[in-house]
């Protein structure tokens, strides 16, 4: 998704200039999502399959498809080209289904949203909070991360997270208004990590996405599937300064059952080593992703930082 550069202090908020004709296309898209919010999900998901396959064919050879193929080739070198192509097509179907359904998550009732979700081990989070601990959820990049965060809100667990602003300011406001529908707060990465940590200290569940590549200066190299990845090492320190436990969570959209399926694991145990912290994060991602590889956001430049400086995404 596109991004725009913002200064420190930027806050997403409504502006009257969003009514300018240049934004009418976005508002038309919003109307379409509102209509789809009331379409039976089985019918909407069939539309998602059809559109997703078209998108996969259209993007073949383009940068998003190429990045996904490169990531899969490095992470699963024993896979054939056909295996990679099948997972990539399923991934585009998954993202289409979740995007067509985001209006449902954005405007339907709490009762309806909870009916469309299924948890595994939600009591792990509740027990940690009951013991007086704050919680940082370790949530790998899946296409259902936004929907699952909103679902958690409906159970009285407001979230705080960080994000990169969308280049279209109306989309940025709409997207974050949806995320914050039941409480919580989205902080831009330009404003630093302190606002995020402060909100975790106040009892909001930290929604931490561990798998973006922030470069060699901020990372350590840790095993990642069949390769290695520049990985942020500071999660243990974040947990310590916020009096939090780190609990892994993996949300997917299960189209067969028609639910947002959210699996939660027991808290991670850290030692004082940055390398161990990084390896534990990647190990959790591996565990989750190997079961549902089509749910992962393979189009990211997950492996952009290499020891030898090579740009593996360069065609």
CORLIN-V743994 format. One record per backbone hydrogen bond with DSSP energy under -1.0 kcal/mol. NH is the residue of the N-H (numbers start at 1). CO is the residue of the C=O. If there is no record, write none. Layout:
{{NH/CO} {NH/CO}}
//
This chain:
{{10/7} {18/15} {19/16} {20/17} {23/20} {24/21} {27/23} {28/24} {29/25} {30/26} {31/27} {32/28} {33/29} {34/30} {35/31} {36/32} {37/33} {38/35} {39/36} {44/40} {45/41} {46/42} {47/43} {48/44} {49/45} {50/46} {51/47} {52/48} {53/49} {54/50} {55/51} {56/52} {57/53} {58/54} {59/55} {62/59} {66/62} {67/63} {68/64} {69/65} {70/66} {71/67} {72/68} {73/69} {74/70} {75/71} {76/72} {79/76} {84/80} {85/81} {86/82} {87/83} {88/84} {89/85} {90/86} {91/87} {92/88} {93/89} {94/90} {95/91} {96/92} {97/93} {98/94} {99/95} {100/96} {101/97} {102/99} {105/101} {106/102} {107/103} {108/104} {113/109} {114/110} {115/111} {116/112} {117/114} {118/260} {120/262} {124/121} {126/122} {127/123} {128/124} {129/125} {130/126} {131/127} {132/129} {133/128} {134/243} {136/245} {137/206} {138/247} {139/208} {143/295} {145/142} {148/144} {149/145} {150/146} {151/147} {152/148} {153/149} {154/150} {155/152} {156/153} {157/152} {160/205} {161/185} {163/187} {167/2} {172/168} {173/169} {174/170} {175/171} {176/172} {177/173} {178/174} {179/175} {180/176} {181/178} {183/180} {185/159} {187/161} {189/163} {191/188} {192/189} {197/193} {198/194} {199/195} {200/196} {201/197} {202/198} {203/200} {204/199} {205/158} {206/135} {207/160} {208/137} {220/231} {222/229} {224/227} {227/224} {229/222} {231/220} {238/234} {239/235} {240/236} {241/237} {242/238} {244/239} {245/134} {247/136} {249/138} {250/263} {252/261} {254/259} {255/253} {258/254} {259/254} {260/116} {261/252} {262/118} {263/250} {264/120} {265/248} {268/246} {277/273} {278/274} {279/275} {280/276} {281/277} {282/278} {283/279} {284/280} {285/281} {286/282} {287/283} {288/284} {289/285} {290/286} {292/288} {295/292} {296/293} {297/141} {298/296} {300/297} {302/300} {304/301} {309/306} {314/311}}
//
